[in-house]
């Protein structure tokens, strides 16, 4: 009987270890904010444009793997600078944002626009941008200084193209 007791204990220890690993994996997976959660915490565009403060506008999509990969950094930036800077997120799959998509010629996501306190675009970036670079631009925005990284193109970008016609038909066009 003494010979079976240690192997029974080993089995219990192995099962407990597997349970612990599964619990840790679940905790890590659910600790990182999802892109959807980050977007829900963002400031609405109209509200951001009505404030006297700098803003970052991010064009994103739920299916964009680069956007998803940057979600944790974005959440940290929102938490750190959200009291001094408006962080706006516009989903490119929402037709409501087509005028903005066309105005800023969004053809890759994530796309970031850095707006000064007067809401003028003073810099833009597309693709996966390192958190440190984003923080350097944010520090400059908050200081009303020139951005150190005015035009950025990250290593990874998700392609995006609008499905809109070149000219939206108007009632007086008569089918022309």
KETOR-32085 format. One record per residue (C-alpha): residue in three letters; x, z, y. Coordinates in steps of 0.05 Angstrom, whole numbers, padded with zeros to 5 digits, always signed. Each point is the difference from the previous one (the first is absolute). Example, Ala and Ser with C-alpha at 12.3 -4.5 7.8 and 13.67 -1.06 7.14 Angstrom:
BEGIN
ala+00246+00156-00090/ser+00027-00013+00069/
//
This chain:
BEGIN
unk+00000+00000+00000/unk+00058+00013+00047/unk+00022-00073-00008/unk-00066-00028+00027/unk-00005+00047+00059/unk+00057-00031+00042/unk-00027-00071-00009/unk-00070+00024+00020/unk+00031+00030+00063/unk+00038-00064+00013/unk-00065-00040-00005/unk-00034+00047+00050/unk+00060-00006+00047/unk-00001-00076-00005/unk-00075-00003+00015/unk+00009+00047+00059/unk+00058-00042+00026/unk-00041-00065-00005/unk-00057+00035+00037/unk+00047+00023+00055/unk+00029-00070+00009/unk-00070-00030+00004/unk-00020+00053+00052/unk+00062-00015+00042/unk-00012-00075-00003/unk-00072+00010+00022/unk+00021+00047+00056/unk+00052-00049+00027/unk-00048-00058-00004/unk-00054+00037+00037/unk+00046+00033+00051/unk+00021-00066+00032/unk-00054-00024+00048/unk-00033-00066-00017/unk-00002-00057+00049/unk-00075+00011+00005/unk+00010+00073+00019/unk+00052-00019+00053/unk-00048-00052+00029/unk-00056+00051+00003/unk+00043+00046+00043/unk+00019-00057+00048/unk-00027-00003+00071/unk-00053-00054+00012/unk+00025-00058+00042/unk-00051+00011+00056/unk+00019+00073+00006/unk+00075-00016+00002/unk-00010-00052+00054/unk-00041+00050+00040/unk+00056+00052+00002/unk+00060+00004+00045/unk+00051+00002-00056/unk+00044-00046-00040/unk-00026-00027-00066/unk+00021-00034-00064/unk-00048-00050-00030/unk+00010-00016-00073/unk-00033-00059-00033/unk-00006+00014-00075/unk-00041-00014-00063/unk-00018+00044-00058/unk+00030-00051-00049/unk+00067-00003+00037/unk+00053+00033-00043/unk+00048+00006+00060/unk-00055+00035+00040/unk-00012+00047-00058/unk+00075+00014-00007/unk+00003+00020+00074/unk-00062+00044-00002/unk+00039+00066-00009/unk+00046-00016+00059/unk-00059-00020+00042/unk-00036+00065-00016/unk+00062+00039+00020/unk+00006-00038+00065/unk-00074+00012+00015/unk+00008+00074-00013/unk+00064+00006+00041/unk-00018-00042+00061/unk-00077-00003-00003/unk-00007+00049+00057/unk+00040-00046+00047/unk-00011-00069-00028/unk-00061-00038-00026/unk+00009-00030-00068/unk-00051-00056-00013/unk-00010-00036-00066/unk-00038-00066-00004/unk-00018-00027-00069/unk+00011-00076+00000/unk-00055-00008-00052/unk-00052+00026+00051/unk-00027-00059+00040/unk-00011+00047+00058/unk+00075-00006+00015/unk+00004-00076-00001/unk+00008-00006+00076/unk+00059+00049-00003/unk+00029-00035-00060/unk-00002-00067+00036/unk+00024+00029+00067/unk+00061+00031-00031/unk+00011-00057-00049/unk+00002+00046-00061/unk+00027-00039-00058/unk+00035+00055-00039/unk-00016+00072-00014/unk+00012+00055+00014/unk+00006-00021+00072/unk+00014+00052+00053/unk-00011-00008+00075/unk+00032+00051+00046/unk-00043+00010+00062/unk+00024+00037+00062/unk-00045+00047+00040/unk-00029-00061+00037/unk-00016-00030-00069/unk+00047-00058+00008/unk+00037-00023-00063/unk+00073+00020+00009/unk+00022-00012-00071/unk-00023-00023-00068/unk+00021+00004-00072/unk-00021-00031-00065/unk+00014+00023-00071/unk+00029+00063-00029/unk+00033+00037+00057/unk+00043+00062-00012/unk-00030+00065+00025/unk+00061+00015+00042/unk-00007-00067+00037/unk-00073+00015+00013/unk+00018+00069+00027/unk+00052-00030+00046/unk-00052-00048+00029/unk-00051+00057+00006/unk+00050+00043+00038/unk+00012-00057+00048/unk-00075-00012+00008/unk-00011+00073+00016/unk+00057+00000+00051/unk-00026-00065+00032/unk+00067-00031-00017/unk+00017-00068-00029/unk-00008-00002-00075/unk+00066-00002-00038/unk-00033-00045-00052/unk-00046-00048+00038/unk-00007-00054-00053/unk+00006+00020-00073/unk-00009-00035-00065/unk+00003+00045-00061/unk+00025-00018-00069/unk-00068-00003-00032/unk-00062-00031+00030/unk-00068-00019-00028/unk-00023-00069+00022/unk-00066-00005+00035/unk-00038-00059+00028/unk-00067-00002+00034/unk-00055-00044-00027/unk-00029-00016+00069/unk-00007-00071+00026/unk+00046-00019+00057/unk-00059+00002+00048/unk-00062+00041-00010/unk-00060-00047+00009/unk-00042+00014+00061/unk-00075-00015+00009/unk+00014-00055+00051/unk+00050-00035-00046/unk-00059-00034-00036/unk+00038-00004-00065/unk+00062-00033+00030/
//
